[in-house]
Amino acid sequence: MTTEDNNKQNTNPSQGEARAGATPPLEGQGGLKIIPLSEGSFTIDKTKLFVPFNEETDVLNERSRGSLLVEIQPFLVITSKDILLLDAGLGFFDSHGKLQIHGNIRKAGYQPEQVTKVLLSHLHKDHAGGVANPSPSRFGGGDVMNFPNAEYYLQKRELDFAWQTGAPSFLPDEIEPLLHSHQVHFMHDDKGVIDDYIHYEHTGGHSPHHQVFWIKEGNETIFFGGDVAPQLQQMKVRYKTKYDFEPEKAMQLRMEWWERGNEEGWTFLFYHDIKTPMHKGKAAGK
């Protein structure tokens, strides 16, 4: 078993199951429904392994030197056209051998087969681990996409970079199914629109080919900034991180989005903020 395989299975099912689905659905003003799919809290150090962390019983200082506390939280967004999944989580399994993200979706009242689009900000393993189940024989074409009726949208440049770079940030076995699945739509442009209402933009910042999404329906705009805008607190202050590919650019983008989003009344979704999964900006004049 490789280090990466061990990381996939070395979970704390009781903690993950307790936290899964703990946040109730959040209704958008325009009828959109937002469902955070919390996978819990983890620590990560220079090994890049995600180790479950129970904030009630575990002590951060007892973890290895330099450990960071990270929360993982994909989202379902229900629109009039689609059931969208925003990033795909770690791909960990629960104590019954079932994918945690599948269990979280079912607890929210939906089925994984109902997901129609998977929007991927980038392919770091905490965002792409739930994409697919690789076949035992790599490149055998027998991989099973975890959302069989969904179309997957990702930057082709991001996949190329991830495949060339590999572990520990990217895991080839996780992303290999994307290379040959008919469900994948590769995006090549810096900006574009999917089905007339999902806008995307290639930003870089966190990873070289990171992208973000705006979901616009009626008078509502939902903004998903992936790991360039991962937490509410990072939006409020001039915050520069050492783990971003371009720290200065990422900070500037957060400042621009925060100002614009509050002026226009965006609903921000935060992938790494379980306590504050979303923030509604106050539109000017309201």
Helices and strands as residue ranges (DSSP letters): H 3-9, H 13-19, E 26-27, E 33-36, E 40-44, E 51-52, G 60-62, E 68-72, E 75-78, E 83-86, H 100-107, G 112-114, E 117-119, H 125-128, E 132-133, E 144-145, E 151-155, H 156-165, H 172-175, G 176-179, E 184-187, E 191-194, E 198-202, E 211-217, E 220-224, H 232-236, H 247-264, E 267-269, E 278-280
